[in-house]
Amino acid sequence: MGQEGIWDEDAARRYDTPGTGMFAPEVLEPTVDRLARLAGDGAALEFAVGTGRVAVPLAGRGVPVTGIELSPAMAERLRTKADEATIPVIIGDMATTVAPGEYTLVYLVYNTISNLLSQAEQVACFRNAARHLGPGGRFVVELGVPELRKLPPGQVAMVWGAESGYIGLDTYDTLRQHLVSHHFHFDDSRQARLFRSPHRYIWPAELDLMAQLAGFELESRHADWGGAAFTAESPSHVSVYRLPPSS
């Protein structure tokens, strides 16, 4: 099943969790604050805009936002929050789809670049970001750091979340740098609902090389949107890449 099949109407309906999880104010507000500063007086393009978790509040801050989204079902959910004039959305994949106009900022949040399952597609994503940016434009990527140190030798699965009504685990194919995230949700009747998503994980150094191939330089890397220092123990990073300014 392709990614567009994974992010179907059922997944789109369950995606938004207002006020909690990745929609919690302490998660979302620093993200929007940082992106608004990086966009400045220009326009922003979100790859894999989804249901508008970030795009809607960013547009509300006065930043013109356009989105590219593979899943029509996710885009339809966004349409319940903002019309086409407010946030234009182009249906297509983020590695090749072109949006009209020129932008000061292109961004990918919440591990979305890992939804591209080959190195070639991920490199193409960087090149597509560069295609949309003017001189000095920035490409921002939020991405987890592979947790292979926690994976015991000989094992291919790791539980990373366990709480009442929910278990989250990842299964790894280290030869291909692939993992599948499995999300098990249990209701009061003890019925389980499973959602799975495949990913290709990327080390920060490999990500930097992809950026170089597309003409970017690493401008900054932090552990979160608030600017915390990135260390060897950081579980994720926010990396800002920039094209050279015009001569």
TIVO-308418 format. One record per residue (C-alpha): z, y, x; residue in three letters. Coordinates in pm, 1 decimal, padded with zeros to 6 digits, m for minus. Example, Ala and Ser with C-alpha at 12.3 -4.5 7.8 and 13.67 -1.06 7.14 Angstrom:
<torvex up="00780.0" north="m00450.0" east="01230.0" resn="ALA"/>
<torvex up="00714.0" north="m00106.0" east="01367.0" resn="SER"/>
***
This chain:
<torvex up="00000.0" north="00000.0" east="00000.0" resn="MET"/>
<torvex up="m00094.4" north="00343.0" east="00134.2" resn="GLY"/>
<torvex up="00143.9" north="00635.0" east="00143.7" resn="GLN"/>
<torvex up="m00010.2" north="00778.8" east="m00172.6" resn="GLU"/>
<torvex up="00085.7" north="00453.6" east="m00348.8" resn="GLY"/>
<torvex up="00444.3" north="00476.5" east="m00225.6" resn="ILE"/>
<torvex up="00489.6" north="00831.9" east="m00351.4" resn="TRP"/>
<torvex up="00392.4" north="00748.5" east="m00707.3" resn="ASP"/>
<torvex up="00516.9" north="00894.3" east="m01036.0" resn="GLU"/>
<torvex up="00840.4" north="00695.8" east="m01025.3" resn="ASP"/>
<torvex up="00919.9" north="00810.7" east="m00670.1" resn="ALA"/>
<torvex up="00829.6" north="01170.1" east="m00758.2" resn="ALA"/>
<torvex up="01056.8" north="01162.7" east="m01063.4" resn="ARG"/>
<torvex up="01352.5" north="01040.9" east="m00857.3" resn="ARG"/>
<torvex up="01286.0" north="01254.5" east="m00549.9" resn="TYR"/>
<torvex up="01471.5" north="01572.5" east="m00646.2" resn="ASP"/>
<torvex up="01851.2" north="01562.9" east="m00623.6" resn="THR"/>
<torvex up="01948.9" north="01921.7" east="m00707.1" resn="PRO"/>
<torvex up="02254.8" north="02040.3" east="m00517.4" resn="GLY"/>
<torvex up="02307.7" north="01718.5" east="m00323.1" resn="THR"/>
<torvex up="02153.8" north="01529.6" east="m00029.6" resn="GLY"/>
<torvex up="01864.5" north="01717.1" east="00126.2" resn="MET"/>
<torvex up="01878.3" north="01961.5" east="m00167.6" resn="PHE"/>
<torvex up="02236.0" north="02062.3" east="m00084.7" resn="ALA"/>
<torvex up="02270.8" north="02435.4" east="m00008.6" resn="PRO"/>
<torvex up="02416.4" north="02367.2" east="00336.3" resn="GLU"/>
<torvex up="02100.3" north="02166.4" east="00419.6" resn="VAL"/>
<torvex up="01835.8" north="02374.3" east="00248.1" resn="LEU"/>
<torvex up="01950.9" north="02731.9" east="00313.5" resn="GLU"/>
<torvex up="01946.0" north="02712.8" east="00697.7" resn="PRO"/>
<torvex up="01600.8" north="02549.8" east="00677.3" resn="THR"/>
<torvex up="01458.4" north="02829.0" east="00463.3" resn="VAL"/>
<torvex up="01632.0" north="03099.0" east="00670.0" resn="ASP"/>
<torvex up="01478.8" north="02973.5" east="00995.6" resn="ARG"/>
<torvex up="01130.4" north="02924.2" east="00852.0" resn="LEU"/>
<torvex up="01132.6" north="03270.8" east="00695.9" resn="ALA"/>
<torvex up="01217.3" north="03425.8" east="01033.0" resn="ARG"/>
<torvex up="00943.2" north="03226.0" east="01206.2" resn="LEU"/>
<torvex up="00682.6" north="03318.6" east="00945.3" resn="ALA"/>
<torvex up="00762.7" north="03688.5" east="00983.6" resn="GLY"/>
<torvex up="00509.8" north="03899.9" east="00796.0" resn="ASP"/>
<torvex up="00250.5" north="03620.7" east="00788.7" resn="GLY"/>
<torvex up="00175.8" north="03322.6" east="00565.7" resn="ALA"/>
<torvex up="00310.7" north="02968.3" east="00596.0" resn="ALA"/>
<torvex up="00146.1" north="02630.6" east="00539.7" resn="LEU"/>
<torvex up="00358.2" north="02324.9" east="00463.2" resn="GLU"/>
<torvex up="00217.5" north="01983.4" east="00548.0" resn="PHE"/>
<torvex up="00337.2" north="01725.0" east="00290.0" resn="ALA"/>
<torvex up="00478.8" north="01991.5" east="00060.1" resn="VAL"/>
<torvex up="00604.1" north="01728.0" east="m00184.5" resn="GLY"/>
<torvex up="00788.7" north="01861.8" east="m00487.9" resn="THR"/>
<torvex up="00845.2" north="02198.6" east="m00322.6" resn="GLY"/>
<torvex up="01199.7" north="02144.8" east="m00194.8" resn="ARG"/>
<torvex up="01138.6" north="02396.9" east="00086.0" resn="VAL"/>
<torvex up="00822.0" north="02573.8" east="m00029.2" resn="ALA"/>
<torvex up="00968.6" north="02706.6" east="m00354.4" resn="VAL"/>
<torvex up="01271.9" north="02883.5" east="m00203.4" resn="PRO"/>
<torvex up="01063.4" north="03001.0" east="00092.8" resn="LEU"/>
<torvex up="00811.8" north="03159.0" east="m00143.2" resn="ALA"/>
<torvex up="01106.7" north="03310.5" east="m00325.2" resn="GLY"/>
<torvex up="01194.2" north="03487.5" east="m00000.6" resn="ARG"/>
<torvex up="00857.9" north="03663.3" east="m00009.5" resn="GLY"/>
<torvex up="00670.7" north="03435.3" east="00232.0" resn="VAL"/>
<torvex up="00322.1" north="03337.8" east="00104.8" resn="PRO"/>
<torvex up="00324.9" north="02955.7" east="00109.3" resn="VAL"/>
<torvex up="00039.7" north="02707.8" east="00071.5" resn="THR"/>
<torvex up="00088.6" north="02332.6" east="00066.4" resn="GLY"/>
<torvex up="m00105.3" north="02020.0" east="00155.2" resn="ILE"/>
<torvex up="00012.3" north="01708.8" east="m00028.5" resn="GLU"/>
<torvex up="m00121.1" north="01352.3" east="m00036.4" resn="LEU"/>
<torvex up="00047.5" north="01249.8" east="m00362.9" resn="SER"/>
<torvex up="m00079.0" north="01402.3" east="m00689.4" resn="PRO"/>
<torvex up="00243.0" north="01288.0" east="m00856.6" resn="ALA"/>
<torvex up="00456.9" north="01486.3" east="m00611.9" resn="MET"/>
<torvex up="00232.2" north="01791.1" east="m00652.8" resn="ALA"/>
<torvex up="00266.0" north="01767.1" east="m01030.5" resn="GLU"/>
<torvex up="00645.2" north="01788.7" east="m00994.6" resn="ARG"/>
<torvex up="00601.4" north="02100.1" east="m00782.9" resn="LEU"/>
<torvex up="00391.6" north="02249.8" east="m01062.5" resn="ARG"/>
<torvex up="00697.0" north="02242.0" east="m01290.3" resn="THR"/>
<torvex up="00861.4" north="02490.0" east="m01049.6" resn="LYS"/>
<torvex up="00576.4" north="02714.0" east="m00930.7" resn="ALA"/>
<torvex up="00222.2" north="02774.8" east="m01051.5" resn="ASP"/>
<torvex up="m00096.9" north="02755.0" east="m00845.0" resn="GLU"/>
<torvex up="m00102.7" north="03129.6" east="m00785.4" resn="ALA"/>
<torvex up="00249.7" north="03121.2" east="m00640.5" resn="THR"/>
<torvex up="00209.4" north="02809.8" east="m00422.6" resn="ILE"/>
<torvex up="m00149.6" north="02683.1" east="m00390.3" resn="PRO"/>
<torvex up="m00164.4" north="02309.0" east="m00315.8" resn="VAL"/>
<torvex up="m00454.8" north="02114.4" east="m00167.9" resn="ILE"/>
<torvex up="m00448.7" north="01738.9" east="m00232.8" resn="ILE"/>
<torvex up="m00517.9" north="01547.4" east="00087.5" resn="GLY"/>
<torvex up="m00367.5" north="01406.8" east="00403.7" resn="ASP"/>
<torvex up="m00200.5" north="01633.3" east="00657.9" resn="MET"/>
<torvex up="m00398.6" north="01497.5" east="00953.4" resn="ALA"/>
<torvex up="m00741.4" north="01611.8" east="00833.1" resn="THR"/>
<torvex up="m00720.2" north="01828.6" east="00519.9" resn="THR"/>
<torvex up="m00799.0" north="02197.2" east="00571.8" resn="VAL"/>
<torvex up="m00643.1" north="02477.3" east="00368.7" resn="ALA"/>
<torvex up="m00822.4" north="02812.3" east="00338.7" resn="PRO"/>
<torvex up="m00696.8" north="03109.1" east="00535.8" resn="GLY"/>
<torvex up="m00509.1" north="03167.7" east="00859.9" resn="GLU"/>
<torvex up="m00134.6" north="03124.5" east="00901.6" resn="TYR"/>
<torvex up="00141.2" north="03235.1" east="01136.0" resn="THR"/>
<torvex up="00343.3" north="02920.2" east="01063.1" resn="LEU"/>
<torvex up="00270.7" north="02555.7" east="00984.7" resn="VAL"/>
<torvex up="00569.5" north="02329.5" east="00929.4" resn="TYR"/>
<torvex up="00665.1" north="01967.6" east="00863.3" resn="LEU"/>
<torvex up="01018.0" north="01884.6" east="00750.3" resn="VAL"/>
<torvex up="01241.4" north="01582.3" east="00707.0" resn="TYR"/>
<torvex up="01059.4" north="01329.1" east="00928.5" resn="ASN"/>
<torvex up="00730.3" north="01363.8" east="00742.5" resn="THR"/>
<torvex up="00508.2" north="01335.3" east="01050.1" resn="ILE"/>
<torvex up="00638.7" north="00979.0" east="01092.1" resn="SER"/>
<torvex up="00465.6" north="00887.8" east="00763.6" resn="ASN"/>
<torvex up="00145.0" north="00886.1" east="00969.9" resn="LEU"/>
<torvex up="00145.4" north="00531.5" east="01101.2" resn="LEU"/>
<torvex up="m00063.7" north="00559.5" east="01417.6" resn="SER"/>
<torvex up="m00044.7" north="00771.5" east="01728.9" resn="GLN"/>
<torvex up="m00402.1" north="00886.7" east="01671.6" resn="ALA"/>
<torvex up="m00315.0" north="01019.2" east="01323.5" resn="GLU"/>
<torvex up="m00009.1" north="01198.1" east="01457.0" resn="GLN"/>
<torvex up="m00214.2" north="01364.3" east="01732.1" resn="VAL"/>
<torvex up="m00470.6" north="01463.7" east="01466.9" resn="ALA"/>
<torvex up="m00187.0" north="01622.3" east="01268.9" resn="CYS"/>
<torvex up="m00102.4" north="01849.8" east="01561.7" resn="PHE"/>
<torvex up="m00467.0" north="01941.8" east="01600.1" resn="ARG"/>
<torvex up="m00489.5" north="02014.7" east="01228.8" resn="ASN"/>
<torvex up="m00188.5" north="02244.5" east="01255.9" resn="ALA"/>
<torvex up="m00352.2" north="02430.8" east="01544.9" resn="ALA"/>
<torvex up="m00671.5" north="02465.2" east="01338.9" resn="ARG"/>
<torvex up="m00482.0" north="02666.4" east="01077.1" resn="HIS"/>
<torvex up="m00296.9" north="02901.6" east="01312.4" resn="LEU"/>
<torvex up="m00392.7" north="03229.7" east="01469.9" resn="GLY"/>
<torvex up="m00306.3" north="03317.0" east="01833.3" resn="PRO"/>
<torvex up="00066.0" north="03287.5" east="01892.4" resn="GLY"/>
<torvex up="00109.5" north="03083.8" east="01573.7" resn="GLY"/>
<torvex up="00387.0" north="02828.4" east="01548.0" resn="ARG"/>
<torvex up="00409.7" north="02465.5" east="01435.5" resn="PHE"/>
<torvex up="00759.8" north="02344.7" east="01342.5" resn="VAL"/>
<torvex up="00849.5" north="01975.1" east="01323.5" resn="VAL"/>
<torvex up="01179.8" north="01833.8" east="01197.0" resn="GLU"/>
<torvex up="01216.0" north="01473.4" east="01311.8" resn="LEU"/>
<torvex up="01480.6" north="01210.1" east="01374.6" resn="GLY"/>
<torvex up="01546.2" north="01061.6" east="01716.8" resn="VAL"/>
<torvex up="01485.7" north="00683.0" east="01721.1" resn="PRO"/>
<torvex up="01822.3" north="00505.3" east="01713.8" resn="GLU"/>
<torvex up="01719.1" north="00206.5" east="01920.8" resn="LEU"/>
<torvex up="02039.7" north="00219.8" east="02125.7" resn="ARG"/>
<torvex up="02219.9" north="00101.0" east="01810.7" resn="LYS"/>
<torvex up="01986.6" north="m00197.7" east="01767.0" resn="LEU"/>
<torvex up="02136.2" north="m00508.5" east="01935.8" resn="PRO"/>
<torvex up="01896.5" north="m00719.0" east="02145.7" resn="PRO"/>
<torvex up="01723.1" north="m00980.5" east="01934.1" resn="GLY"/>
<torvex up="01790.1" north="m00804.8" east="01603.7" resn="GLN"/>
<torvex up="01527.5" north="m00618.9" east="01403.2" resn="VAL"/>
<torvex up="01740.2" north="m00457.2" east="01130.8" resn="ALA"/>
<torvex up="02013.7" north="m00194.2" east="01129.2" resn="MET"/>
<torvex up="02227.0" north="m00072.3" east="00839.2" resn="VAL"/>
<torvex up="02265.8" north="00305.5" east="00867.0" resn="TRP"/>
<torvex up="02413.0" north="00387.5" east="00527.2" resn="GLY"/>
<torvex up="02657.4" north="00206.6" east="00297.4" resn="ALA"/>
<torvex up="02845.1" north="00363.3" east="00010.7" resn="GLU"/>
<torvex up="02921.0" north="00295.6" east="m00353.2" resn="SER"/>
<torvex up="02594.0" north="00221.4" east="m00529.0" resn="GLY"/>
<torvex up="02376.3" north="00251.6" east="m00219.4" resn="TYR"/>
<torvex up="02277.9" north="00066.7" east="00099.6" resn="ILE"/>
<torvex up="02024.7" north="00200.2" east="00350.4" resn="GLY"/>
<torvex up="01878.5" north="m00003.6" east="00633.1" resn="LEU"/>
<torvex up="01583.8" north="00010.7" east="00871.7" resn="ASP"/>
<torvex up="01377.5" north="m00279.2" east="01004.3" resn="THR"/>
<torvex up="01200.8" north="m00226.8" east="01336.6" resn="TYR"/>
<torvex up="00877.6" north="m00338.2" east="01499.3" resn="ASP"/>
<torvex up="00941.8" north="m00201.7" east="01848.6" resn="THR"/>
<torvex up="00604.3" north="m00318.2" east="01980.8" resn="LEU"/>
<torvex up="00419.1" north="m00080.7" east="01746.9" resn="ARG"/>
<torvex up="00694.7" north="00183.5" east="01716.7" resn="GLN"/>
<torvex up="00710.8" north="00109.0" east="01345.9" resn="HIS"/>
<torvex up="01008.1" north="00096.1" east="01115.2" resn="LEU"/>
<torvex up="01051.2" north="00048.2" east="00743.9" resn="VAL"/>
<torvex up="01334.8" north="00227.6" east="00566.6" resn="SER"/>
<torvex up="01483.6" north="00024.7" east="00281.4" resn="HIS"/>
<torvex up="01689.3" north="00208.1" east="00019.3" resn="HIS"/>
<torvex up="01886.1" north="m00012.7" east="m00220.7" resn="PHE"/>
<torvex up="02039.6" north="00158.5" east="m00524.6" resn="HIS"/>
<torvex up="02278.2" north="m00026.1" east="m00755.6" resn="PHE"/>
<torvex up="02373.9" north="00082.1" east="m01106.5" resn="ASP"/>
<torvex up="02676.6" north="m00013.6" east="m01317.5" resn="ASP"/>
<torvex up="02500.5" north="m00325.8" east="m01443.4" resn="SER"/>
<torvex up="02464.8" north="m00442.3" east="m01079.9" resn="ARG"/>
<torvex up="02088.8" north="m00422.1" east="m01101.6" resn="GLN"/>
<torvex up="01929.4" north="m00321.8" east="m00771.4" resn="ALA"/>
<torvex up="01640.8" north="m00078.6" east="m00730.3" resn="ARG"/>
<torvex up="01456.0" north="m00084.7" east="m00397.6" resn="LEU"/>
<torvex up="01248.2" north="00192.4" east="m00243.0" resn="PHE"/>
<torvex up="01076.2" north="00131.7" east="00092.6" resn="ARG"/>
<torvex up="00884.1" north="00367.5" east="00317.9" resn="SER"/>
<torvex up="00703.5" north="00283.6" east="00644.8" resn="PRO"/>
<torvex up="00717.0" north="00512.3" east="00948.8" resn="HIS"/>
<torvex up="00597.4" north="00537.4" east="01307.3" resn="ARG"/>
<torvex up="00883.8" north="00677.7" east="01511.4" resn="TYR"/>
<torvex up="00815.9" north="00923.8" east="01793.9" resn="ILE"/>
<torvex up="01024.7" north="01005.8" east="02099.4" resn="TRP"/>
<torvex up="01064.2" north="01379.6" east="02168.6" resn="PRO"/>
<torvex up="00871.7" north="01347.4" east="02495.0" resn="ALA"/>
<torvex up="00579.4" north="01179.6" east="02317.4" resn="GLU"/>
<torvex up="00585.6" north="01451.1" east="02052.7" resn="LEU"/>
<torvex up="00565.5" north="01716.1" east="02325.5" resn="ASP"/>
<torvex up="00260.3" north="01546.3" east="02474.3" resn="LEU"/>
<torvex up="00091.0" north="01541.5" east="02133.3" resn="MET"/>
<torvex up="00158.1" north="01913.6" east="02114.0" resn="ALA"/>
<torvex up="00002.2" north="01973.1" east="02457.1" resn="GLN"/>
<torvex up="m00311.2" north="01783.4" east="02354.3" resn="LEU"/>
<torvex up="m00350.5" north="02029.1" east="02065.2" resn="ALA"/>
<torvex up="m00295.2" north="02335.5" east="02283.6" resn="GLY"/>
<torvex up="00070.1" north="02401.9" east="02197.9" resn="PHE"/>
<torvex up="00368.0" north="02473.7" east="02421.6" resn="GLU"/>
<torvex up="00726.0" north="02384.5" east="02332.6" resn="LEU"/>
<torvex up="00903.0" north="02710.1" east="02250.0" resn="GLU"/>
<torvex up="01242.5" north="02571.9" east="02144.6" resn="SER"/>
<torvex up="01423.9" north="02256.4" east="02040.8" resn="ARG"/>
<torvex up="01753.9" north="02246.9" east="01856.4" resn="HIS"/>
<torvex up="01962.8" north="01976.8" east="01694.2" resn="ALA"/>
<torvex up="01941.1" north="02141.8" east="01352.1" resn="ASP"/>
<torvex up="01803.8" north="02440.4" east="01163.0" resn="TRP"/>
<torvex up="02110.4" north="02646.2" east="01248.1" resn="GLY"/>
<torvex up="02030.1" north="02639.1" east="01620.1" resn="GLY"/>
<torvex up="02286.2" north="02388.2" east="01751.0" resn="ALA"/>
<torvex up="02219.5" north="02261.8" east="02103.1" resn="ALA"/>
<torvex up="02002.0" north="01950.3" east="02128.5" resn="PHE"/>
<torvex up="02178.1" north="01680.6" east="02334.1" resn="THR"/>
<torvex up="02137.9" north="01312.7" east="02416.6" resn="ALA"/>
<torvex up="02358.9" north="01235.0" east="02116.1" resn="GLU"/>
<torvex up="02163.9" north="01441.4" east="01861.0" resn="SER"/>
<torvex up="02029.2" north="01222.2" east="01577.7" resn="PRO"/>
<torvex up="01743.5" north="01461.8" east="01500.0" resn="SER"/>
<torvex up="01575.2" north="01778.0" east="01620.8" resn="HIS"/>
<torvex up="01388.4" north="02084.3" east="01503.4" resn="VAL"/>
<torvex up="01109.7" north="02157.7" east="01752.1" resn="SER"/>
<torvex up="00907.6" north="02477.6" east="01752.0" resn="VAL"/>
<torvex up="00565.3" north="02467.4" east="01919.0" resn="TYR"/>
<torvex up="00355.9" north="02775.9" east="01978.7" resn="ARG"/>
<torvex up="m00008.3" north="02847.2" east="02055.5" resn="LEU"/>
<torvex up="m00077.5" north="03090.1" east="02340.5" resn="PRO"/>
<torvex up="m00096.9" north="03451.9" east="02225.8" resn="PRO"/>
<torvex up="m00429.1" north="03628.6" east="02225.9" resn="SER"/>
<torvex up="m00531.0" north="03772.5" east="02562.3" resn="SER"/>
***
